[in-house]
């Protein structure tokens, strides 16, 4: 079992930055794929970014490429999402997710989820 706790959300103006953190506990952190998803109000949850166990491979949805960066610190059992040049359309609840395996998955087929953190970008 893996427990995930997100932090770092908040209210920011368009063009600003936020860094989300997700602290994991339970299963060996280095063996799991970590992902970030988001769910705007009234819409379905969508993939944002994911990173493999070593941090050597990442994947992003096209709408955040060049603005968001996912990273992980295995010594701290933590994954991060650095979000720059934020836009109002980035407003959503952001969820951290974890799954086993070697391949990055961009669908919500993850075994463990955090409770989410709200990100609101004002225009």
C-alpha positions in Angstrom: 0.0 0.0 0.0 1.2 3.5 -0.8 -0.1 6.7 0.9 0.2 9.9 -1.0 -0.1 13.5 0.3 -0.1 16.5 -2.0 0.8 20.0 -1.0 1.7 23.3 -2.6 -1.5 24.3 -4.3 -3.0 27.8 -4.0 -4.1 30.9 -5.8 -1.7 32.6 -8.3 -2.0 35.1 -11.0 -1.6 34.2 -14.6 2.0 34.0 -15.5 3.0 33.0 -12.0 4.5 29.8 -10.7 3.7 27.1 -8.1 5.5 23.9 -7.1 3.4 21.0 -6.0 4.9 18.3 -3.8 3.7 14.7 -3.2 5.1 12.8 -0.3 4.8 9.0 -0.5 5.0 6.4 2.2 4.5 2.7 2.4 5.9 0.8 -0.5 9.5 1.3 -1.7 9.3 4.6 -3.5 12.0 3.7 -6.0 9.9 0.9 -7.5 6.9 3.0 -8.5 5.9 5.2 -11.4 4.6 8.6 -10.2 2.1 10.7 -12.1 0.2 14.0 -11.8 -3.3 14.4 -13.0 -5.8 17.3 -12.8 -9.5 17.7 -12.8 -11.1 21.0 -13.6 -14.5 21.7 -12.1 -17.1 19.8 -14.0 -14.7 18.0 -16.2 -13.0 14.6 -16.3 -9.6 13.9 -14.7 -6.8 14.3 -17.2 -3.1 13.3 -17.3 -0.6 16.0 -16.7 2.9 14.4 -16.3 4.6 11.2 -15.1 8.0 10.1 -14.2 9.6 6.7 -14.0 11.3 5.2 -11.0 14.8 6.5 -11.8 13.7 9.9 -13.0 15.3 9.3 -16.3 12.0 9.3 -18.3 9.2 11.7 -18.2 6.0 12.4 -20.1 3.8 15.4 -20.4 0.5 16.4 -21.9 1.0 18.7 -24.8 -0.7 21.7 -23.1 1.9 21.9 -20.3 5.1 21.0 -22.3 7.7 23.7 -21.8 5.9 25.1 -18.7 5.7 22.2 -16.2 8.5 20.0 -15.0 8.1 16.8 -13.0 10.9 15.5 -10.9 11.4 13.2 -8.0 13.7 12.9 -5.0 13.9 9.2 -4.1 15.8 10.0 -0.9 12.9 12.0 0.3 10.1 9.8 -1.2 8.8 12.9 -2.9 7.7 13.8 -6.4 7.4 17.4 -7.5 5.5 19.4 -10.2 7.1 22.7 -11.0 4.5 24.8 -12.8 5.6 28.0 -14.6 3.8 30.5 -16.8 0.5 29.4 -15.4 -2.7 30.1 -17.3 -6.3 30.3 -16.1 -7.0 27.0 -17.9 -4.6 25.3 -15.6 -7.1 25.8 -12.8 -8.0 22.4 -11.4 -7.6 20.0 -8.5 -4.2 18.3 -8.9 -3.8 14.7 -7.9 -0.7 12.7 -7.3 -0.8 9.0 -8.3 1.4 6.0 -8.1 1.6 2.6 -9.7 4.1 -0.2 -10.1 5.8 -1.2 -13.3 8.5 0.1 -15.6 6.5 1.9 -18.2 5.0 5.4 -17.9 1.3 5.3 -18.2 -0.7 8.4 -19.2 -4.2 7.1 -18.5 -5.7 7.1 -15.0 -4.7 3.4 -14.5 -2.9 4.1 -11.3 -3.3 2.1 -8.1 -2.9 4.8 -5.5 -4.1 8.4 -5.4 -3.7 11.3 -3.1 -6.6 13.5 -2.0 -5.7 16.4 -4.3 -4.7 20.0 -4.0 -6.5 23.0 -5.5 -4.6 25.2 -8.0 -6.4 28.4 -9.0 -5.0 30.7 -11.6 -6.6 34.1 -11.9 -6.5 36.2 -15.1 
